[in-house]
Structures are given as structure tokens and as C-alpha cells.
Amino acid sequence: MVSSRLFATAALMSLLAGCTWVKMAPGASAVRVYSSAPSQCEKRAEVEVSVKQNLYVYYRNAVKVREELETLARNEAPGLGGNAISPVNEPTGGVQNWAVWRCPGN
């Protein structure tokens, strides 16, 4: 009985860890992502985004966490008048800062 509950809990945690909880907002798909500060662009803002990195003792896939942080930053850009983003720092503990840019021609 205990082992079946443990198995069910482990299975659920595995499924949840692979899930993407963050969805792309309308307009965010047009936001470009740069690896560093783009030239000839006006900096509009800096945002801090965060997601759950772990579920109790289970740590989520680092690639999924990075993808979700990027999506959250892209979701923020249109509301701040931006059409591009670039990371300010590396993700730490499921938190990352992004610069929001307004670039000509995007």
C-alpha cells in the first residue's frame, strides 16, 4: 500500500516536472530575443521574472526553467513598449532579470 502511494507520487512529480506552465501571451511571439544588449535600440525597462525551479525535493529540468523565464520576459515586453529582450544575468533559483528594448525595424 505504501509503495503504491510512493510510486503514484513519484509518477505525478515526474509528469509535472516536464510540464510547461507558462503560455505565450498575445503579442509576445513577435518579441525578439537577443543574447546580449542589441545596438541601436532604446532600453525601455528591466524586468525580473520567476518560476518554480523545484517541486518539493524534485528539481525541474533547467532547460524548461530557462524557456519559461524567457517566455515570461517576452510576455512583459509589449506592455512596456518593447519589441526585444536580452538577459541581464543568468537564472538563479528560478529568477532572472531581462532588459526590455524598443528596436527599429522589429
Biopython code that builds the backbone (N, CA, C, O; Angstrom):
import numpy as np
from Bio.PDB.StructureBuilder import StructureBuilder

atoms = [
    (1, "MET", "N", (0.817, -1.191, 0.000)),
    (1, "MET", "CA", (0.000, 0.000, 0.000)),
    (1, "MET", "C", (0.868, 1.265, 0.000)),
    (1, "MET", "O", (0.632, 2.184, -0.784)),
    (2, "VAL", "N", (1.859, 1.304, 0.873)),
    (2, "VAL", "CA", (2.744, 2.462, 0.960)),
    (2, "VAL", "C", (3.557, 2.605, -0.320)),
    (2, "VAL", "O", (3.743, 3.717, -0.814)),
    (3, "SER", "N", (4.041, 1.493, -0.860)),
    (3, "SER", "CA", (4.850, 1.567, -2.074)),
    (3, "SER", "C", (4.026, 2.041, -3.267)),
    (3, "SER", "O", (4.559, 2.735, -4.133)),
    (4, "SER", "N", (2.748, 1.690, -3.339)),
    (4, "SER", "CA", (1.922, 2.157, -4.458)),
    (4, "SER", "C", (1.676, 3.666, -4.350)),
    (4, "SER", "O", (1.626, 4.351, -5.372)),
    (5, "ARG", "N", (1.520, 4.194, -3.133)),
    (5, "ARG", "CA", (1.364, 5.635, -2.961)),
    (5, "ARG", "C", (2.653, 6.357, -3.313)),
    (5, "ARG", "O", (2.629, 7.415, -3.943)),
    (6, "LEU", "N", (3.760, 5.793, -2.913)),
    (6, "LEU", "CA", (5.052, 6.375, -3.225)),
    (6, "LEU", "C", (5.267, 6.399, -4.734)),
    (6, "LEU", "O", (5.737, 7.397, -5.279)),
    (7, "PHE", "N", (4.927, 5.312, -5.405)),
    (7, "PHE", "CA", (5.046, 5.240, -6.857)),
    (7, "PHE", "C", (4.145, 6.281, -7.519)),
    (7, "PHE", "O", (4.575, 6.973, -8.442)),
    (8, "ALA", "N", (2.906, 6.399, -7.060)),
    (8, "ALA", "CA", (1.969, 7.367, -7.635)),
    (8, "ALA", "C", (2.475, 8.794, -7.453)),
    (8, "ALA", "O", (2.367, 9.613, -8.365)),
    (9, "THR", "N", (3.020, 9.091, -6.293)),
    (9, "THR", "CA", (3.569, 10.416, -6.027)),
    (9, "THR", "C", (4.763, 10.695, -6.929)),
    (9, "THR", "O", (4.877, 11.787, -7.487)),
    (10, "ALA", "N", (5.645, 9.727, -7.077)),
    (10, "ALA", "CA", (6.818, 9.889, -7.940)),
    (10, "ALA", "C", (6.402, 10.077, -9.392)),
    (10, "ALA", "O", (6.985, 10.893, -10.106)),
    (11, "ALA", "N", (5.405, 9.334, -9.829)),
    (11, "ALA", "CA", (4.927, 9.455, -11.210)),
    (11, "ALA", "C", (4.331, 10.839, -11.455)),
    (11, "ALA", "O", (4.594, 11.457, -12.486)),
    (12, "LEU", "N", (3.540, 11.318, -10.520)),
    (12, "LEU", "CA", (2.939, 12.644, -10.643)),
    (12, "LEU", "C", (4.008, 13.729, -10.673)),
    (12, "LEU", "O", (3.927, 14.649, -11.486)),
    (13, "MET", "N", (4.992, 13.637, -9.815)),
    (13, "MET", "CA", (6.080, 14.615, -9.796)),
    (13, "MET", "C", (6.832, 14.622, -11.117)),
    (13, "MET", "O", (7.204, 15.686, -11.613)),
    (14, "SER", "N", (7.057, 13.454, -11.690)),
    (14, "SER", "CA", (7.763, 13.362, -12.968)),
    (14, "SER", "C", (6.964, 14.024, -14.076)),
    (14, "SER", "O", (7.524, 14.733, -14.912)),
    (15, "LEU", "N", (5.674, 13.799, -14.084)),
    (15, "LEU", "CA", (4.822, 14.414, -15.097)),
    (15, "LEU", "C", (4.791, 15.929, -14.947)),
    (15, "LEU", "O", (4.894, 16.650, -15.939)),
    (16, "LEU", "N", (4.654, 16.413, -13.737)),
    (16, "LEU", "CA", (4.599, 17.844, -13.505)),
    (16, "LEU", "C", (5.912, 18.529, -13.843)),
    (16, "LEU", "O", (5.914, 19.667, -14.314)),
    (17, "ALA", "N", (7.009, 17.863, -13.611)),
    (17, "ALA", "CA", (8.320, 18.454, -13.867)),
    (17, "ALA", "C", (8.542, 18.713, -15.344)),
    (17, "ALA", "O", (9.269, 19.640, -15.702)),
    (18, "GLY", "N", (7.939, 17.923, -16.202)),
    (18, "GLY", "CA", (8.100, 18.097, -17.633)),
    (18, "GLY", "C", (7.107, 19.060, -18.240)),
    (18, "GLY", "O", (7.233, 19.407, -19.415)),
    (19, "CYS", "N", (6.122, 19.503, -17.476)),
    (19, "CYS", "CA", (5.081, 20.382, -17.982)),
    (19, "CYS", "C", (5.596, 21.811, -18.150)),
    (19, "CYS", "O", (6.452, 22.278, -17.399)),
    (20, "THR", "N", (5.052, 22.480, -19.149)),
    (20, "THR", "CA", (5.296, 23.899, -19.314)),
    (20, "THR", "C", (4.071, 24.614, -18.808)),
    (20, "THR", "O", (2.980, 24.457, -19.357)),
    (21, "TRP", "N", (4.241, 25.395, -17.768)),
    (21, "TRP", "CA", (3.115, 26.087, -17.161)),
    (21, "TRP", "C", (2.922, 27.488, -17.735)),
    (21, "TRP", "O", (1.835, 28.054, -17.622)),
    (22, "VAL", "N", (3.943, 28.044, -18.339)),
    (22, "VAL", "CA", (3.892, 29.413, -18.830)),
    (22, "VAL", "C", (3.508, 29.399, -20.307)),
    (22, "VAL", "O", (4.149, 28.742, -21.127)),
    (23, "LYS", "N", (2.459, 30.130, -20.620)),
    (23, "LYS", "CA", (1.986, 30.228, -22.002)),
    (23, "LYS", "C", (2.351, 31.588, -22.572)),
    (23, "LYS", "O", (2.440, 32.574, -21.841)),
    (24, "MET", "N", (2.561, 31.636, -23.887)),
    (24, "MET", "CA", (2.894, 32.870, -24.585)),
    (24, "MET", "C", (1.654, 33.760, -24.656)),
    (24, "MET", "O", (0.586, 33.311, -25.073)),
    (25, "ALA", "N", (1.799, 35.017, -24.249)),
    (25, "ALA", "CA", (0.708, 35.989, -24.278)),
    (25, "ALA", "C", (0.560, 36.552, -25.696)),
    (25, "ALA", "O", (1.501, 36.502, -26.487)),
    (26, "PRO", "N", (-0.620, 37.084, -26.012)),
    (26, "PRO", "CA", (-0.799, 37.717, -27.320)),
    (26, "PRO", "C", (0.221, 38.837, -27.524)),
    (26, "PRO", "O", (0.427, 39.664, -26.636)),
    (27, "GLY", "N", (0.843, 38.861, -28.672)),
    (27, "GLY", "CA", (1.853, 39.871, -28.993)),
    (27, "GLY", "C", (3.256, 39.491, -28.584)),
    (27, "GLY", "O", (4.218, 40.062, -29.098)),
    (28, "ALA", "N", (3.402, 38.559, -27.686)),
    (28, "ALA", "CA", (4.731, 38.192, -27.193)),
    (28, "ALA", "C", (5.532, 37.390, -28.218)),
    (28, "ALA", "O", (6.763, 37.393, -28.180)),
    (29, "SER", "N", (4.854, 36.711, -29.121)),
    (29, "SER", "CA", (5.574, 35.908, -30.121)),
    (29, "SER", "C", (6.366, 36.787, -31.091)),
    (29, "SER", "O", (7.299, 36.309, -31.736)),
    (30, "ALA", "N", (6.001, 38.072, -31.197)),
    (30, "ALA", "CA", (6.725, 38.990, -32.081)),
    (30, "ALA", "C", (7.954, 39.596, -31.410)),
    (30, "ALA", "O", (8.741, 40.272, -32.072)),
    (31, "VAL", "N", (8.132, 39.369, -30.124)),
    (31, "VAL", "CA", (9.269, 39.930, -29.379)),
    (31, "VAL", "C", (10.515, 39.121, -29.698)),
    (31, "VAL", "O", (10.533, 37.900, -29.546)),
    (32, "ARG", "N", (11.551, 39.812, -30.139)),
    (32, "ARG", "CA", (12.815, 39.149, -30.472)),
    (32, "ARG", "C", (13.640, 38.941, -29.202)),
    (32, "ARG", "O", (13.544, 39.709, -28.246)),
    (33, "VAL", "N", (14.444, 37.894, -29.218)),
    (33, "VAL", "CA", (15.294, 37.576, -28.069)),
    (33, "VAL", "C", (16.760, 37.684, -28.512)),
    (33, "VAL", "O", (17.193, 37.005, -29.442)),
    (34, "TYR", "N", (17.503, 38.546, -27.831)),
    (34, "TYR", "CA", (18.928, 38.725, -28.109)),
    (34, "TYR", "C", (19.732, 38.146, -26.956)),
    (34, "TYR", "O", (19.279, 38.144, -25.811)),
    (35, "SER", "N", (20.919, 37.656, -27.261)),
    (35, "SER", "CA", (21.769, 37.081, -26.208)),
    (35, "SER", "C", (22.505, 38.159, -25.414)),
    (35, "SER", "O", (22.963, 37.908, -24.299)),
    (36, "SER", "N", (22.617, 39.357, -25.989)),
    (36, "SER", "CA", (23.234, 40.487, -25.291)),
    (36, "SER", "C", (22.517, 41.764, -25.729)),
    (36, "SER", "O", (21.638, 41.725, -26.590)),
    (37, "ALA", "N", (22.893, 42.881, -25.137)),
    (37, "ALA", "CA", (22.230, 44.150, -25.440)),
    (37, "ALA", "C", (22.346, 44.481, -26.929)),
    (37, "ALA", "O", (23.456, 44.566, -27.454)),
    (38, "PRO", "N", (21.223, 44.667, -27.609)),
    (38, "PRO", "CA", (21.275, 44.973, -29.036)),
    (38, "PRO", "C", (21.689, 46.424, -29.273)),
    (38, "PRO", "O", (21.350, 47.309, -28.487)),
    (39, "SER", "N", (22.417, 46.661, -30.353)),
    (39, "SER", "CA", (22.834, 48.028, -30.679)),
    (39, "SER", "C", (21.681, 48.743, -31.377)),
    (39, "SER", "O", (20.799, 48.103, -31.951)),
    (40, "GLN", "N", (21.694, 50.038, -31.325)),
    (40, "GLN", "CA", (20.697, 50.907, -31.955)),
    (40, "GLN", "C", (19.281, 50.654, -31.450)),
    (40, "GLN", "O", (18.313, 50.829, -32.190)),
    (41, "CYS", "N", (19.165, 50.248, -30.208)),
    (41, "CYS", "CA", (17.864, 50.029, -29.593)),
    (41, "CYS", "C", (17.768, 50.885, -28.332)),
    (41, "CYS", "O", (18.775, 51.164, -27.682)),
    (42, "GLU", "N", (16.562, 51.291, -28.000)),
    (42, "GLU", "CA", (16.316, 52.090, -26.810)),
    (42, "GLU", "C", (15.873, 51.167, -25.675)),
    (42, "GLU", "O", (14.922, 50.399, -25.817)),
    (43, "LYS", "N", (16.576, 51.257, -24.552)),
    (43, "LYS", "CA", (16.192, 50.442, -23.399)),
    (43, "LYS", "C", (14.936, 51.031, -22.778)),
    (43, "LYS", "O", (14.897, 52.210, -22.428)),
    (44, "ARG", "N", (13.905, 50.194, -22.645)),
    (44, "ARG", "CA", (12.627, 50.647, -22.102)),
    (44, "ARG", "C", (12.481, 50.339, -20.615)),
    (44, "ARG", "O", (11.921, 51.136, -19.862)),
    (45, "ALA", "N", (12.983, 49.189, -20.198)),
    (45, "ALA", "CA", (12.798, 48.779, -18.807)),
    (45, "ALA", "C", (13.666, 47.572, -18.519)),
    (45, "ALA", "O", (14.319, 47.017, -19.402)),
    (46, "GLU", "N", (13.653, 47.190, -17.267)),
    (46, "GLU", "CA", (14.266, 45.929, -16.837)),
    (46, "GLU", "C", (13.229, 45.213, -15.989)),
    (46, "GLU", "O", (12.615, 45.814, -15.107)),
    (47, "VAL", "N", (13.035, 43.922, -16.257)),
    (47, "VAL", "CA", (12.034, 43.148, -15.521)),
    (47, "VAL", "C", (12.687, 41.950, -14.849)),
    (47, "VAL", "O", (13.677, 41.403, -15.335)),
    (48, "GLU", "N", (12.114, 41.561, -13.731)),
    (48, "GLU", "CA", (12.539, 40.341, -13.044)),
    (48, "GLU", "C", (11.388, 39.349, -13.163)),
    (48, "GLU", "O", (10.251, 39.651, -12.802)),
    (49, "VAL", "N", (11.702, 38.167, -13.672)),
    (49, "VAL", "CA", (10.686, 37.124, -13.819)),
    (49, "VAL", "C", (11.115, 35.907, -13.010)),
    (49, "VAL", "O", (12.303, 35.696, -12.767)),
    (50, "SER", "N", (10.130, 35.109, -12.595)),
    (50, "SER", "CA", (10.467, 33.933, -11.795)),
    (50, "SER", "C", (9.478, 32.806, -12.040)),
    (50, "SER", "O", (8.310, 33.038, -12.351)),
    (51, "VAL", "N", (9.968, 31.585, -11.893)),
    (51, "VAL", "CA", (9.161, 30.365, -11.993)),
    (51, "VAL", "C", (9.614, 29.411, -10.895)),
    (51, "VAL", "O", (10.667, 29.601, -10.285)),
    (52, "LYS", "N", (8.820, 28.402, -10.655)),
    (52, "LYS", "CA", (9.202, 27.367, -9.695)),
    (52, "LYS", "C", (10.334, 26.540, -10.291)),
    (52, "LYS", "O", (10.212, 26.001, -11.391)),
    (53, "GLN", "N", (11.420, 26.449, -9.562)),
    (53, "GLN", "CA", (12.559, 25.641, -10.014)),
    (53, "GLN", "C", (12.461, 24.219, -9.493)),
    (53, "GLN", "O", (12.974, 23.285, -10.110)),
    (54, "ASN", "N", (11.802, 24.060, -8.359)),
    (54, "ASN", "CA", (11.694, 22.721, -7.795)),
    (54, "ASN", "C", (10.293, 22.490, -7.245)),
    (54, "ASN", "O", (9.582, 23.426, -6.879)),
    (55, "LEU", "N", (9.925, 21.232, -7.199)),
    (55, "LEU", "CA", (8.661, 20.786, -6.616)),
    (55, "LEU", "C", (9.027, 19.925, -5.430)),
    (55, "LEU", "O", (9.336, 18.741, -5.564)),
    (56, "TYR", "N", (8.988, 20.539, -4.277)),
    (56, "TYR", "CA", (9.422, 19.883, -3.041)),
    (56, "TYR", "C", (10.882, 19.460, -3.184)),
    (56, "TYR", "O", (11.762, 20.322, -3.185)),
    (57, "VAL", "N", (11.165, 18.185, -3.302)),
    (57, "VAL", "CA", (12.561, 17.738, -3.395)),
    (57, "VAL", "C", (12.976, 17.444, -4.836)),
    (57, "VAL", "O", (14.129, 17.091, -5.084)),
    (58, "TYR", "N", (12.060, 17.585, -5.778)),
    (58, "TYR", "CA", (12.359, 17.294, -7.178)),
    (58, "TYR", "C", (12.669, 18.587, -7.922)),
    (58, "TYR", "O", (11.843, 19.499, -7.952)),
    (59, "TYR", "N", (13.863, 18.671, -8.528)),
    (59, "TYR", "CA", (14.249, 19.851, -9.286)),
    (59, "TYR", "C", (13.828, 19.695, -10.740)),
    (59, "TYR", "O", (14.048, 18.653, -11.358)),
    (60, "ARG", "N", (13.219, 20.745, -11.273)),
    (60, "ARG", "CA", (12.740, 20.733, -12.653)),
    (60, "ARG", "C", (13.905, 20.810, -13.624)),
    (60, "ARG", "O", (15.007, 21.222, -13.261)),
    (61, "ASN", "N", (13.652, 20.413, -14.847)),
    (61, "ASN", "CA", (14.629, 20.461, -15.924)),
    (61, "ASN", "C", (15.085, 21.911, -16.123)),
    (61, "ASN", "O", (14.254, 22.803, -16.296)),
    (62, "ALA", "N", (16.389, 22.146, -16.100)),
    (62, "ALA", "CA", (16.942, 23.500, -16.210)),
    (62, "ALA", "C", (16.586, 24.163, -17.538)),
    (62, "ALA", "O", (16.390, 25.377, -17.588)),
    (63, "VAL", "N", (16.500, 23.385, -18.607)),
    (63, "VAL", "CA", (16.139, 23.936, -19.916)),
    (63, "VAL", "C", (14.699, 24.450, -19.889)),
    (63, "VAL", "O", (14.415, 25.526, -20.415)),
    (64, "LYS", "N", (13.789, 23.684, -19.278)),
    (64, "LYS", "CA", (12.390, 24.112, -19.154)),
    (64, "LYS", "C", (12.294, 25.402, -18.339)),
    (64, "LYS", "O", (11.548, 26.314, -18.694)),
    (65, "VAL", "N", (13.043, 25.470, -17.263)),
    (65, "VAL", "CA", (13.026, 26.667, -16.419)),
    (65, "VAL", "C", (13.487, 27.871, -17.235)),
    (65, "VAL", "O", (12.851, 28.924, -17.191)),
    (66, "ARG", "N", (14.585, 27.728, -17.981)),
    (66, "ARG", "CA", (15.096, 28.825, -18.825)),
    (66, "ARG", "C", (14.065, 29.243, -19.873)),
    (66, "ARG", "O", (13.851, 30.435, -20.092)),
    (67, "GLU", "N", (13.426, 28.266, -20.522)),
    (67, "GLU", "CA", (12.418, 28.566, -21.540)),
    (67, "GLU", "C", (11.251, 29.347, -20.942)),
    (67, "GLU", "O", (10.756, 30.296, -21.549)),
    (68, "GLU", "N", (10.822, 28.949, -19.765)),
    (68, "GLU", "CA", (9.699, 29.629, -19.126)),
    (68, "GLU", "C", (10.076, 31.043, -18.687)),
    (68, "GLU", "O", (9.256, 31.956, -18.785)),
    (69, "LEU", "N", (11.293, 31.236, -18.208)),
    (69, "LEU", "CA", (11.750, 32.575, -17.839)),
    (69, "LEU", "C", (11.784, 33.482, -19.072)),
    (69, "LEU", "O", (11.380, 34.643, -19.001)),
    (70, "GLU", "N", (12.260, 32.960, -20.187)),
    (70, "GLU", "CA", (12.287, 33.733, -21.430)),
    (70, "GLU", "C", (10.869, 34.081, -21.877)),
    (70, "GLU", "O", (10.607, 35.215, -22.279)),
    (71, "THR", "N", (9.961, 33.122, -21.810)),
    (71, "THR", "CA", (8.578, 33.366, -22.207)),
    (71, "THR", "C", (7.946, 34.443, -21.334)),
    (71, "THR", "O", (7.252, 35.323, -21.842)),
    (72, "LEU", "N", (8.179, 34.383, -20.036)),
    (72, "LEU", "CA", (7.639, 35.408, -19.138)),
    (72, "LEU", "C", (8.185, 36.797, -19.493)),
    (72, "LEU", "O", (7.439, 37.776, -19.484)),
    (73, "ALA", "N", (9.464, 36.882, -19.800)),
    (73, "ALA", "CA", (10.056, 38.164, -20.184)),
    (73, "ALA", "C", (9.457, 38.658, -21.498)),
    (73, "ALA", "O", (9.175, 39.848, -21.645)),
    (74, "ARG", "N", (9.264, 37.759, -22.442)),
    (74, "ARG", "CA", (8.629, 38.137, -23.715)),
    (74, "ARG", "C", (7.201, 38.614, -23.487)),
    (74, "ARG", "O", (6.741, 39.543, -24.151)),
    (75, "ASN", "N", (6.503, 37.986, -22.560)),
    (75, "ASN", "CA", (5.135, 38.396, -22.248)),
    (75, "ASN", "C", (5.081, 39.816, -21.689)),
    (75, "ASN", "O", (4.112, 40.538, -21.925)),
    (76, "GLU", "N", (6.110, 40.218, -20.951)),
    (76, "GLU", "CA", (6.154, 41.544, -20.328)),
    (76, "GLU", "C", (6.487, 42.651, -21.328)),
    (76, "GLU", "O", (6.023, 43.780, -21.168)),
    (77, "ALA", "N", (7.275, 42.350, -22.345)),
    (77, "ALA", "CA", (7.810, 43.374, -23.251)),
    (77, "ALA", "C", (6.755, 44.245, -23.938)),
    (77, "ALA", "O", (6.892, 45.468, -23.893)),
    (78, "PRO", "N", (5.723, 43.702, -24.564)),
    (78, "PRO", "CA", (4.765, 44.567, -25.257)),
    (78, "PRO", "C", (4.097, 45.597, -24.335)),
    (78, "PRO", "O", (3.866, 46.732, -24.751)),
    (79, "GLY", "N", (3.792, 45.225, -23.129)),
    (79, "GLY", "CA", (3.167, 46.145, -22.182)),
    (79, "GLY", "C", (4.082, 47.280, -21.748)),
    (79, "GLY", "O", (3.616, 48.299, -21.238)),
    (80, "LEU", "N", (5.378, 47.108, -21.949)),
    (80, "LEU", "CA", (6.362, 48.130, -21.593)),
    (80, "LEU", "C", (6.856, 48.892, -22.824)),
    (80, "LEU", "O", (7.808, 49.669, -22.742)),
    (81, "GLY", "N", (6.205, 48.665, -23.960)),
    (81, "GLY", "CA", (6.586, 49.345, -25.193)),
    (81, "GLY", "C", (7.802, 48.750, -25.862)),
    (81, "GLY", "O", (8.432, 49.402, -26.695)),
    (82, "GLY", "N", (8.143, 47.521, -25.512)),
    (82, "GLY", "CA", (9.323, 46.880, -26.091)),
    (82, "GLY", "C", (8.980, 45.866, -27.158)),
    (82, "GLY", "O", (7.872, 45.331, -27.195)),
    (83, "ASN", "N", (9.949, 45.606, -28.029)),
    (83, "ASN", "CA", (9.784, 44.576, -29.054)),
    (83, "ASN", "C", (10.982, 43.625, -29.087)),
    (83, "ASN", "O", (11.132, 42.830, -30.014)),
    (84, "ALA", "N", (11.835, 43.721, -28.053)),
    (84, "ALA", "CA", (13.002, 42.841, -27.953)),
    (84, "ALA", "C", (13.397, 42.733, -26.474)),
    (84, "ALA", "O", (13.107, 43.617, -25.667)),
    (85, "ILE", "N", (14.060, 41.635, -26.152)),
    (85, "ILE", "CA", (14.564, 41.428, -24.792)),
    (85, "ILE", "C", (15.966, 40.843, -24.868)),
    (85, "ILE", "O", (16.358, 40.245, -25.871)),
    (86, "SER", "N", (16.712, 41.029, -23.784)),
    (86, "SER", "CA", (18.015, 40.381, -23.640)),
    (86, "SER", "C", (18.229, 40.091, -22.160)),
    (86, "SER", "O", (17.804, 40.872, -21.309)),
    (87, "PRO", "N", (18.886, 38.968, -21.841)),
    (87, "PRO", "CA", (19.112, 38.645, -20.430)),
    (87, "PRO", "C", (20.123, 39.597, -19.800)),
    (87, "PRO", "O", (21.118, 39.972, -20.421)),
    (88, "VAL", "N", (19.852, 39.976, -18.565)),
    (88, "VAL", "CA", (20.779, 40.815, -17.804)),
    (88, "VAL", "C", (21.730, 39.920, -17.014)),
    (88, "VAL", "O", (22.898, 40.258, -16.821)),
    (89, "ASN", "N", (21.223, 38.784, -16.564)),
    (89, "ASN", "CA", (22.029, 37.845, -15.787)),
    (89, "ASN", "C", (21.567, 36.418, -16.063)),
    (89, "ASN", "O", (20.584, 36.189, -16.768)),
    (90, "GLU", "N", (22.286, 35.485, -15.500)),
    (90, "GLU", "CA", (21.919, 34.072, -15.617)),
    (90, "GLU", "C", (20.816, 33.764, -14.605)),
    (90, "GLU", "O", (20.742, 34.407, -13.558)),
    (91, "PRO", "N", (19.961, 32.785, -14.907)),
    (91, "PRO", "CA", (18.937, 32.411, -13.934)),
    (91, "PRO", "C", (19.553, 31.815, -12.669)),
    (91, "PRO", "O", (20.496, 31.026, -12.727)),
    (92, "THR", "N", (18.997, 32.211, -11.535)),
    (92, "THR", "CA", (19.431, 31.686, -10.249)),
    (92, "THR", "C", (18.197, 31.398, -9.408)),
    (92, "THR", "O", (17.421, 32.303, -9.100)),
    (93, "GLY", "N", (18.023, 30.147, -9.043)),
    (93, "GLY", "CA", (16.893, 29.780, -8.202)),
    (93, "GLY", "C", (15.545, 30.030, -8.846)),
    (93, "GLY", "O", (14.560, 30.265, -8.145)),
    (94, "GLY", "N", (15.481, 29.982, -10.182)),
    (94, "GLY", "CA", (14.223, 30.213, -10.883)),
    (94, "GLY", "C", (13.891, 31.680, -11.088)),
    (94, "GLY", "O", (12.754, 32.014, -11.418)),
    (95, "VAL", "N", (14.878, 32.574, -10.894)),
    (95, "VAL", "CA", (14.687, 34.018, -11.056)),
    (95, "VAL", "C", (15.713, 34.538, -12.056)),
    (95, "VAL", "O", (16.870, 34.116, -12.051)),
    (96, "GLN", "N", (15.273, 35.471, -12.925)),
    (96, "GLN", "CA", (16.198, 36.065, -13.898)),
    (96, "GLN", "C", (15.732, 37.474, -14.248)),
    (96, "GLN", "O", (14.532, 37.740, -14.318)),
    (97, "ASN", "N", (16.697, 38.379, -14.468)),
    (97, "ASN", "CA", (16.405, 39.743, -14.910)),
    (97, "ASN", "C", (16.623, 39.844, -16.415)),
    (97, "ASN", "O", (17.555, 39.260, -16.969)),
    (98, "TRP", "N", (15.737, 40.601, -17.060)),
    (98, "TRP", "CA", (15.793, 40.815, -18.506)),
    (98, "TRP", "C", (15.670, 42.300, -18.811)),
    (98, "TRP", "O", (14.929, 43.016, -18.138)),
    (99, "ALA", "N", (16.392, 42.762, -19.823)),
    (99, "ALA", "CA", (16.242, 44.126, -20.322)),
    (99, "ALA", "C", (15.209, 44.090, -21.438)),
    (99, "ALA", "O", (15.197, 43.174, -22.261)),
    (100, "VAL", "N", (14.341, 45.097, -21.457)),
    (100, "VAL", "CA", (13.330, 45.227, -22.492)),
    (100, "VAL", "C", (13.749, 46.384, -23.392)),
    (100, "VAL", "O", (14.059, 47.476, -22.915)),
    (101, "TRP", "N", (13.754, 46.132, -24.697)),
    (101, "TRP", "CA", (14.257, 47.094, -25.686)),
    (101, "TRP", "C", (13.195, 47.444, -26.705)),
    (101, "TRP", "O", (12.304, 46.644, -26.989)),
    (102, "ARG", "N", (13.294, 48.655, -27.260)),
    (102, "ARG", "CA", (12.490, 49.070, -28.412)),
    (102, "ARG", "C", (13.492, 49.245, -29.545)),
    (102, "ARG", "O", (14.326, 50.149, -29.518)),
    (103, "CYS", "N", (13.399, 48.368, -30.539)),
    (103, "CYS", "CA", (14.351, 48.382, -31.659)),
    (103, "CYS", "C", (13.634, 48.768, -32.940)),
    (103, "CYS", "O", (12.505, 48.339, -33.176)),
    (104, "PRO", "N", (14.290, 49.582, -33.775)),
    (104, "PRO", "CA", (13.685, 49.937, -35.054)),
    (104, "PRO", "C", (13.655, 48.720, -35.988)),
    (104, "PRO", "O", (14.568, 47.895, -35.977)),
    (105, "GLY", "N", (12.628, 48.627, -36.767)),
    (105, "GLY", "CA", (12.554, 47.560, -37.759)),
    (105, "GLY", "C", (12.130, 46.203, -37.236)),
    (105, "GLY", "O", (12.107, 45.248, -38.012)),
    (106, "ASN", "N", (11.797, 46.067, -35.982)),
    (106, "ASN", "CA", (11.342, 44.778, -35.442)),
    (106, "ASN", "C", (9.858, 44.660, -35.556)),
    (106, "ASN", "O", (9.287, 43.646, -35.155)),
]
sb = StructureBuilder()
sb.init_structure("model")
sb.init_model(0)
sb.init_chain("A")
sb.init_seg("    ")
for serial, (resi, resn, name, xyz) in enumerate(atoms, 1):
    if name == "N":
        sb.init_residue(resn, " ", resi, " ")
    sb.init_atom(name, np.array(xyz, "f"), 0.0, 1.0, " ", f" {name:<3s}", serial, name[0])
structure = sb.get_structure()
